[in-house]
Structure formats: C-alpha cells, structure tokens
C-alpha cells in the first residue's frame, strides 16, 4: 500500500509539474549579455554627450577650435622665425654700415687734417716767396708736439724749409731735446739716442721737408718743453732751432 501511494504521488494527479525549456548554447547567452552591456554603455555615452551639449560644450566644436589654435600657433612660430632672421640680417647690415661710417669718418678727419696742413704749407710758401730770404737760410716752421696713443708717447710734426735763394741741396739731421719732470725731479733727454732709429731723423731736401714721428718718455712724465735742432752734415752747430712749451 505504501508503495502504491508513493507511485501515485510521483506520477498521479498530485505529482509535481515539469516545465520544458529550449536549450540555449552558452555563447549565445554571453553574446546577449555583451550586446546588452554595449547598449547600456552607448546609452550612457549618449546621455553624457547630450548633457555636455546641453551645458554648452560640444566635443566636435572643441576639436575644430583646437585644430584652429594649433594652425595659428604654427603660423605665429613661422612668422616669429622669419622676423628673427630679418632682425639678425638688419643687425649685421647695421654693423657693416656703422663700420663703414666709422671708416669714412676717420678718412674724412684725416683728409681734413691733411687739407689744413696743405693750406698752412701754401700760406707759408707764399709768405716765404714774397719776403725772399737769406741765401741758403734754413727755418723750422709749425713745430708741434702732442700726446699720442701710448702712455709716455708723443708725436711731433714740423716743416723745414730752405729759402728760394739756395746755393745747394740741404742734407742733415734732426735732434730733439726734451725737458720733463717725474717724481718731482727735472730730467733732460735727447733724441735720437745714439744710432737708435737715427734714419728717421735724417734730412735731405731741395725746397722743404715735412717731418713727422714719435718719441717716448717714461709713463707719467710731464713734459715742460721740447727743442728741435737742425744739424747740417759736417757741422756740429745747429743751423736752426725752435722750442715749444707744453706746460
């Protein structure tokens, strides 16, 4: 009896209900899950993008603005490089022009000084020709001494002339006697010293000779006066002298 009742409960009217389902492979289930997840992400991204647009931010517009700014930056960098090259070229040109201007200024200054000397020579010779002069007379004219570039260096200039009633060409040499003070003591020195540079002091001319040169005294020395002597070959007595005072 007990067995019969058990069979009735298992297979009879009171038996549990059985549901029949179609079998779905696992990959279709995963594909469905992935599609659902993709749909959720897409909806979320669309919602996010719509929210940004609603707030005033457009990603495509921002990308276009970024591209425009990048193009503008590249253009400005190119223009800046071009301007830098132009400025460098202008600076080089300016340096060349300034150097040329300096050279021209120096040449003009030298020419002006030479022109002044020539005018002085002309006036001197006109005076000399008008006054005649002692036969064979030697004179020192426009004797000048001034500091030069180096410490203790002095430059001298003078014009030596022989009157138009000369009897022979003049040959001789110059001698300078320099009086100076240094350290409270007075000193006298003559140039040239022995044979040192004596060729620069030689004289040989018919009518006149312009002489220019330099001599050195100890740095810091204060020159009081300079005397120039014109000595003729074979005659130890000066044929002409002139003195300039510097202080």
C-alpha positions in Angstrom: 0.0 0.0 0.0 2.7 2.3 0.8 4.4 1.6 -2.5 1.2 2.3 -4.4 0.7 5.6 -2.6 4.3 6.6 -3.4 3.7 5.8 -7.1 0.5 7.9 -7.2 2.3 10.8 -5.6 5.1 10.5 -8.2 3.1 10.0 -11.3 -0.5 10.8 -10.4 -2.6 14.0 -10.3 -0.7 15.2 -7.3 2.6 14.7 -9.0 5.0 17.9 -9.3 4.7 19.9 -12.5 7.5 19.7 -15.1 8.5 22.6 -17.4 10.2 22.0 -20.7 12.6 24.7 -21.9 14.6 25.1 -25.2 18.3 24.7 -24.7 20.3 27.9 -25.5 24.1 27.5 -26.1 26.4 29.4 -23.7 28.0 31.6 -26.4 24.6 33.0 -27.3 23.9 33.8 -23.7 27.3 35.7 -23.5 26.6 37.5 -26.7 23.3 38.6 -25.4 24.9 39.9 -22.2 27.6 41.7 -24.2 25.0 43.3 -26.5 23.0 44.4 -23.5 26.1 45.8 -21.9 27.1 47.7 -25.1 23.6 49.1 -25.3 23.9 50.3 -21.8 27.3 51.9 -22.4 26.0 53.6 -25.6 23.0 55.0 -23.9 25.2 56.2 -21.0 27.7 57.9 -23.5 24.8 59.4 -25.5 23.4 60.7 -22.3 26.8 62.1 -21.2 27.4 63.8 -24.7 23.9 65.2 -24.7 24.5 66.5 -21.2 27.7 68.3 -22.3 26.0 69.8 -25.3 23.1 71.0 -23.1 25.7 72.5 -20.8 27.3 74.4 -23.7 30.2 72.0 -24.5 30.5 70.5 -28.0 33.3 68.0 -28.5 33.4 68.4 -32.3 33.5 72.2 -31.9 36.3 71.9 -29.3 38.3 69.7 -31.7 37.8 72.2 -34.5 38.9 75.1 -32.2 41.9 73.0 -31.1 42.9 72.4 -34.7 42.5 76.2 -35.4 44.6 77.1 -32.5 47.3 74.6 -33.5 47.4 76.1 -37.0 47.5 79.6 -35.6 50.4 78.6 -33.3 52.4 77.1 -36.2 51.8 80.2 -38.3 52.9 82.5 -35.5 56.0 80.4 -34.9 56.9 80.6 -38.6 56.4 84.3 -38.6 58.5 84.7 -35.5 61.3 82.7 -37.0 61.1 84.8 -40.2 61.2 88.1 -38.1 64.1 86.8 -36.1 66.1 86.1 -39.3 65.2 89.6 -40.6 66.3 91.2 -37.4 69.6 89.3 -37.5 70.1 90.4 -41.1 69.3 94.0 -40.2 71.7 93.9 -37.2 74.5 92.6 -39.5 73.7 95.3 -42.1 73.7 98.0 -39.4 77.1 96.8 -38.1 78.5 96.9 -41.6 77.1 100.4 -42.1 78.4 101.6 -38.8 81.9 100.2 -39.5 81.8 101.8 -43.0 80.6 105.1 -41.4 83.4 104.9 -38.9 86.0 104.3 -41.6 84.6 107.1 -43.7 84.6 109.4 -40.6 88.2 108.6 -40.0 89.1 109.1 -43.6 87.3 112.5 -43.7 89.1 113.5 -40.5 92.4 112.6 -41.9 91.7 114.4 -45.2 90.5 117.5 -43.3 93.7 117.5 -41.3 95.8 117.0 -44.4 93.9 119.7 -46.1 94.6 122.1 -43.2 98.3 121.2 -43.4 98.4 121.9 -47.1 96.7 125.2 -46.6 99.3 126.1 -44.0 102.0 125.0 -46.3 100.6 127.1 -49.1 100.4 130.2 -46.8 103.9 129.6 -45.6 105.4 129.3 -49.0 103.5 132.3 -50.3 104.9 134.3 -47.4 108.4 132.9 -47.9 108.4 133.7 -51.7 107.1 137.3 -51.0 109.8 138.0 -48.4 112.7 136.5 -50.3 115.1 135.3 -47.5 118.7 134.9 -46.7 120.6 132.8 -49.2 120.8 129.2 -48.0 118.7 130.0 -44.9 117.1 127.0 -43.1 114.0 127.6 -41.0 111.8 125.4 -38.8 108.1 126.1 -39.2 104.9 124.9 -37.4 106.7 122.8 -34.9 104.0 120.9 -32.8 104.3 118.2 -30.1 101.2 116.4 -28.6 100.5 113.2 -26.7 99.9 110.1 -28.8 98.1 106.8 -28.2 100.5 105.1 -25.7 101.4 106.3 -22.2 104.6 108.4 -22.5 104.4 108.5 -26.3 104.4 111.9 -28.0 104.0 112.8 -31.7 105.9 115.7 -33.3 105.3 117.5 -36.6 107.3 120.2 -38.3 108.2 121.7 -41.6 111.8 122.6 -42.5 112.3 124.9 -45.5 115.2 126.4 -47.3 114.9 129.9 -48.9 114.5 130.2 -52.7 118.0 131.7 -52.9 119.6 128.4 -52.0 123.1 127.6 -53.1 122.9 123.8 -52.6 120.6 120.9 -51.6 120.4 120.5 -47.8 121.5 117.3 -46.0 121.5 116.9 -42.3 119.5 115.5 -39.4 117.2 116.5 -36.6 117.8 116.4 -32.8 115.2 116.8 -30.1 116.0 118.0 -26.5 113.1 117.1 -24.2 112.8 118.7 -20.7 110.4 116.8 -18.4 109.5 116.3 -14.7 108.9 113.0 -13.0 108.5 112.3 -9.3 109.4 115.9 -8.5 112.7 115.7 -10.4 113.7 117.5 -13.6 115.2 115.4 -16.4 116.6 116.1 -19.9 116.8 113.6 -22.7 117.7 113.9 -26.3 116.5 112.0 -29.4 117.8 110.1 -31.2 119.7 108.2 -28.6 122.9 107.1 -30.3 122.1 105.2 -33.6 118.7 104.1 -32.4 116.2 104.9 -35.2 118.6 107.6 -36.5 117.4 107.1 -40.1 114.0 108.6 -39.2 115.8 111.9 -38.2 117.7 112.3 -41.4 117.0 115.3 -43.7 117.5 115.6 -47.4 115.6 118.1 -49.5 115.7 120.9 -52.0 113.0 123.3 -51.0 111.3 121.8 -47.9 110.7 118.6 -46.0 107.7 117.8 -43.7 108.8 115.6 -40.8 106.5 113.6 -38.5 107.3 110.9 -35.9 107.1 109.9 -32.3 109.4 109.6 -29.2 108.9 108.0 -25.8 109.4 109.3 -22.3 108.7 107.4 -19.1 105.0 107.0 -18.4 103.7 109.6 -16.0 106.4 112.1 -17.0 105.3 115.7 -17.5 107.0 117.4 -20.5 107.8 121.0 -19.9 109.3 121.9 -23.3 110.8 120.4 -26.4 113.5 121.9 -28.6 114.2 120.8 -32.1 117.7 121.4 -33.7 118.6 121.2 -37.4 122.1 120.0 -37.9 123.9 120.1 -41.2 126.2 117.3 -42.2 129.7 118.1 -41.1 128.6 121.0 -38.9 128.0 120.3 -35.1 126.5 123.7 -34.6 122.7 123.9 -35.3 121.7 125.9 -38.3 118.2 126.4 -36.9 116.3 125.7 -33.7 112.8 126.1 -32.3 111.3 125.4 -28.9 107.7 124.6 -27.9 106.4 124.8 -24.3 103.9 122.1 -23.3 103.2 123.2 -19.7 
